[in-house]
Amino acid sequence: MKFDKALIDYLEKERIPATLFINGRWIEPNRKDFDRLAANPLFEIANHGLTHKPASVNGRSAYGIQGTKNIAELVDEIELNAVKIESLTGIRPKYYRSGTAYYDEVAVRIAGELGQQVAGFSLLGDAGATYSRQQVKNALLAAKSGDIVILHFNHPESGTASGVMDAIPELKRRGFRFVRLSDVVLE
């Protein structure tokens, strides 16, 4: 499990807040980095599932990743990571994004019953950390007011960090303001 230190260092240096969706399997191998992120008020820690599975009640896969097989596995995927994050930070995460950001309708309802608000996205920032530097920059420069961007900080070998660093100054020049999800009202 990797950590894009350059991206996080840049966000900290530029004082760019972000909501970071973190899955349980990433936490332990990156415990020092997790603790650093959780302690920084710029960042809000959100639930990305225990094992990064698509959220379904029938095992539906997305992007080649097998989804949760039934309600019990779905509940464990959501709740066990929420409990893990809360035990380490003292704060229960409010938002949940499944692995691959796939949900069936039952999964969305169950997440809500578990106190987790499903958070989608409106702008694909790095296509699962597969975009080049220029593609990330272009994606971000296409942002409109209110967009929620999905990016990855677990692939330092990708173009994500450099593309973000290229785009942020221009977005700031255009008057964009960056916020954590909890800083806005979601409907």
Contacts in CASP RR format, 6 or more apart in sequence:
PFRMAT RR
TARGET T0000
AUTHOR 0000-0000-0000
METHOD contacts of the structure
MODEL  1
MKFDKALIDYLEKERIPATLFINGRWIEPNRKDFDRLAANPLFEIANHGL
THKPASVNGRSAYGIQGTKNIAELVDEIELNAVKIESLTGIRPKYYRSGT
AYYDEVAVRIAGELGQQVAGFSLLGDAGATYSRQQVKNALLAAKSGDIVI
LHFNHPESGTASGVMDAIPELKRRGFRFVRLSDVVLE
1 25 0 8 1.000
1 26 0 8 1.000
1 29 0 8 1.000
1 30 0 8 1.000
1 154 0 8 1.000
2 154 0 8 1.000
2 155 0 8 1.000
2 156 0 8 1.000
2 157 0 8 1.000
3 30 0 8 1.000
3 33 0 8 1.000
3 153 0 8 1.000
3 154 0 8 1.000
3 156 0 8 1.000
4 152 0 8 1.000
4 153 0 8 1.000
4 154 0 8 1.000
4 155 0 8 1.000
4 156 0 8 1.000
4 158 0 8 1.000
4 160 0 8 1.000
4 161 0 8 1.000
5 33 0 8 1.000
5 156 0 8 1.000
6 156 0 8 1.000
6 161 0 8 1.000
6 162 0 8 1.000
7 151 0 8 1.000
7 153 0 8 1.000
7 156 0 8 1.000
7 160 0 8 1.000
7 161 0 8 1.000
7 164 0 8 1.000
8 33 0 8 1.000
8 37 0 8 1.000
8 153 0 8 1.000
10 16 0 8 1.000
10 161 0 8 1.000
10 164 0 8 1.000
10 165 0 8 1.000
10 168 0 8 1.000
11 17 0 8 1.000
11 18 0 8 1.000
11 42 0 8 1.000
11 43 0 8 1.000
11 164 0 8 1.000
12 40 0 8 1.000
12 42 0 8 1.000
14 168 0 8 1.000
15 42 0 8 1.000
16 42 0 8 1.000
16 168 0 8 1.000
16 178 0 8 1.000
17 42 0 8 1.000
17 43 0 8 1.000
17 44 0 8 1.000
17 178 0 8 1.000
17 179 0 8 1.000
17 180 0 8 1.000
17 183 0 8 1.000
18 42 0 8 1.000
18 43 0 8 1.000
18 44 0 8 1.000
18 178 0 8 1.000
18 180 0 8 1.000
19 43 0 8 1.000
19 44 0 8 1.000
19 46 0 8 1.000
19 95 0 8 1.000
19 119 0 8 1.000
19 180 0 8 1.000
19 181 0 8 1.000
19 182 0 8 1.000
20 37 0 8 1.000
20 43 0 8 1.000
20 44 0 8 1.000
20 45 0 8 1.000
20 46 0 8 1.000
20 153 0 8 1.000
21 46 0 8 1.000
21 47 0 8 1.000
21 48 0 8 1.000
21 95 0 8 1.000
21 97 0 8 1.000
21 119 0 8 1.000
22 34 0 8 1.000
22 37 0 8 1.000
22 45 0 8 1.000
22 46 0 8 1.000
22 47 0 8 1.000
22 48 0 8 1.000
22 85 0 8 1.000
23 48 0 8 1.000
23 49 0 8 1.000
23 50 0 8 1.000
23 51 0 8 1.000
23 52 0 8 1.000
23 81 0 8 1.000
23 99 0 8 1.000
24 48 0 8 1.000
24 49 0 8 1.000
24 50 0 8 1.000
24 51 0 8 1.000
24 81 0 8 1.000
24 84 0 8 1.000
24 85 0 8 1.000
25 50 0 8 1.000
25 51 0 8 1.000
25 52 0 8 1.000
26 34 0 8 1.000
26 48 0 8 1.000
26 154 0 8 1.000
27 34 0 8 1.000
27 84 0 8 1.000
27 85 0 8 1.000
27 88 0 8 1.000
34 88 0 8 1.000
35 88 0 8 1.000
37 43 0 8 1.000
37 45 0 8 1.000
38 45 0 8 1.000
38 88 0 8 1.000
38 89 0 8 1.000
42 180 0 8 1.000
43 180 0 8 1.000
44 95 0 8 1.000
44 180 0 8 1.000
44 181 0 8 1.000
44 182 0 8 1.000
45 85 0 8 1.000
45 89 0 8 1.000
45 91 0 8 1.000
45 93 0 8 1.000
46 93 0 8 1.000
46 94 0 8 1.000
46 95 0 8 1.000
46 96 0 8 1.000
46 97 0 8 1.000
46 119 0 8 1.000
46 181 0 8 1.000
47 78 0 8 1.000
47 81 0 8 1.000
47 82 0 8 1.000
47 85 0 8 1.000
47 93 0 8 1.000
47 95 0 8 1.000
47 96 0 8 1.000
47 97 0 8 1.000
47 116 0 8 1.000
48 81 0 8 1.000
48 96 0 8 1.000
48 97 0 8 1.000
48 98 0 8 1.000
48 99 0 8 1.000
49 77 0 8 1.000
49 78 0 8 1.000
49 80 0 8 1.000
49 81 0 8 1.000
49 96 0 8 1.000
49 98 0 8 1.000
49 99 0 8 1.000
50 76 0 8 1.000
50 77 0 8 1.000
50 78 0 8 1.000
50 80 0 8 1.000
50 81 0 8 1.000
50 84 0 8 1.000
51 77 0 8 1.000
52 65 0 8 1.000
52 99 0 8 1.000
53 65 0 8 1.000
53 66 0 8 1.000
53 67 0 8 1.000
53 68 0 8 1.000
53 73 0 8 1.000
53 77 0 8 1.000
53 98 0 8 1.000
53 99 0 8 1.000
54 60 0 8 1.000
54 61 0 8 1.000
54 62 0 8 1.000
54 65 0 8 1.000
54 66 0 8 1.000
54 67 0 8 1.000
54 68 0 8 1.000
54 98 0 8 1.000
54 99 0 8 1.000
54 100 0 8 1.000
54 102 0 8 1.000
54 103 0 8 1.000
55 67 0 8 1.000
55 68 0 8 1.000
55 74 0 8 1.000
55 77 0 8 1.000
55 78 0 8 1.000
55 98 0 8 1.000
55 99 0 8 1.000
55 102 0 8 1.000
55 103 0 8 1.000
55 104 0 8 1.000
55 107 0 8 1.000
55 108 0 8 1.000
55 111 0 8 1.000
56 67 0 8 1.000
56 68 0 8 1.000
56 69 0 8 1.000
56 74 0 8 1.000
56 102 0 8 1.000
56 103 0 8 1.000
56 104 0 8 1.000
56 106 0 8 1.000
56 107 0 8 1.000
57 68 0 8 1.000
57 70 0 8 1.000
57 71 0 8 1.000
57 74 0 8 1.000
57 104 0 8 1.000
57 106 0 8 1.000
57 107 0 8 1.000
58 69 0 8 1.000
58 70 0 8 1.000
58 104 0 8 1.000
59 66 0 8 1.000
59 67 0 8 1.000
59 68 0 8 1.000
59 69 0 8 1.000
59 70 0 8 1.000
60 67 0 8 1.000
60 102 0 8 1.000
60 104 0 8 1.000
61 67 0 8 1.000
62 99 0 8 1.000
62 100 0 8 1.000
62 102 0 8 1.000
63 100 0 8 1.000
65 99 0 8 1.000
65 100 0 8 1.000
67 102 0 8 1.000
68 74 0 8 1.000
68 76 0 8 1.000
68 77 0 8 1.000
68 107 0 8 1.000
71 106 0 8 1.000
71 110 0 8 1.000
74 106 0 8 1.000
74 107 0 8 1.000
74 110 0 8 1.000
75 110 0 8 1.000
75 114 0 8 1.000
77 98 0 8 1.000
78 96 0 8 1.000
78 110 0 8 1.000
78 111 0 8 1.000
78 114 0 8 1.000
78 116 0 8 1.000
79 114 0 8 1.000
82 92 0 8 1.000
82 93 0 8 1.000
82 96 0 8 1.000
82 114 0 8 1.000
82 116 0 8 1.000
85 91 0 8 1.000
85 92 0 8 1.000
85 93 0 8 1.000
86 92 0 8 1.000
86 93 0 8 1.000
93 116 0 8 1.000
94 115 0 8 1.000
94 116 0 8 1.000
94 117 0 8 1.000
94 181 0 8 1.000
94 182 0 8 1.000
95 116 0 8 1.000
95 117 0 8 1.000
95 118 0 8 1.000
95 119 0 8 1.000
95 181 0 8 1.000
95 182 0 8 1.000
96 111 0 8 1.000
96 116 0 8 1.000
96 117 0 8 1.000
96 118 0 8 1.000
96 119 0 8 1.000
97 118 0 8 1.000
97 119 0 8 1.000
97 120 0 8 1.000
97 121 0 8 1.000
97 150 0 8 1.000
98 107 0 8 1.000
98 118 0 8 1.000
101 120 0 8 1.000
101 121 0 8 1.000
101 150 0 8 1.000
103 111 0 8 1.000
103 118 0 8 1.000
108 118 0 8 1.000
111 117 0 8 1.000
111 118 0 8 1.000
112 118 0 8 1.000
117 186 0 8 1.000
119 148 0 8 1.000
119 181 0 8 1.000
119 186 0 8 1.000
120 148 0 8 1.000
120 150 0 8 1.000
121 148 0 8 1.000
121 149 0 8 1.000
121 150 0 8 1.000
122 146 0 8 1.000
122 147 0 8 1.000
122 148 0 8 1.000
122 149 0 8 1.000
123 139 0 8 1.000
123 140 0 8 1.000
123 142 0 8 1.000
123 143 0 8 1.000
123 147 0 8 1.000
123 148 0 8 1.000
123 149 0 8 1.000
123 150 0 8 1.000
124 139 0 8 1.000
124 150 0 8 1.000
125 131 0 8 1.000
125 136 0 8 1.000
125 139 0 8 1.000
125 140 0 8 1.000
125 149 0 8 1.000
125 150 0 8 1.000
125 151 0 8 1.000
125 160 0 8 1.000
126 135 0 8 1.000
126 136 0 8 1.000
126 139 0 8 1.000
126 150 0 8 1.000
126 151 0 8 1.000
126 152 0 8 1.000
126 158 0 8 1.000
126 159 0 8 1.000
126 160 0 8 1.000
127 135 0 8 1.000
128 150 0 8 1.000
128 152 0 8 1.000
128 155 0 8 1.000
128 158 0 8 1.000
129 152 0 8 1.000
129 154 0 8 1.000
129 155 0 8 1.000
129 158 0 8 1.000
129 159 0 8 1.000
129 160 0 8 1.000
130 158 0 8 1.000
131 139 0 8 1.000
131 158 0 8 1.000
131 159 0 8 1.000
131 160 0 8 1.000
132 159 0 8 1.000
133 159 0 8 1.000
133 162 0 8 1.000
133 163 0 8 1.000
133 166 0 8 1.000
134 163 0 8 1.000
135 159 0 8 1.000
136 151 0 8 1.000
136 159 0 8 1.000
136 160 0 8 1.000
136 162 0 8 1.000
136 163 0 8 1.000
136 164 0 8 1.000
136 166 0 8 1.000
136 167 0 8 1.000
137 163 0 8 1.000
137 166 0 8 1.000
137 167 0 8 1.000
139 149 0 8 1.000
140 149 0 8 1.000
140 163 0 8 1.000
140 164 0 8 1.000
140 167 0 8 1.000
140 168 0 8 1.000
140 171 0 8 1.000
141 167 0 8 1.000
141 170 0 8 1.000
141 171 0 8 1.000
143 149 0 8 1.000
143 171 0 8 1.000
143 176 0 8 1.000
145 176 0 8 1.000
146 184 0 8 1.000
148 181 0 8 1.000
151 160 0 8 1.000
151 164 0 8 1.000
152 158 0 8 1.000
152 160 0 8 1.000
153 160 0 8 1.000
END
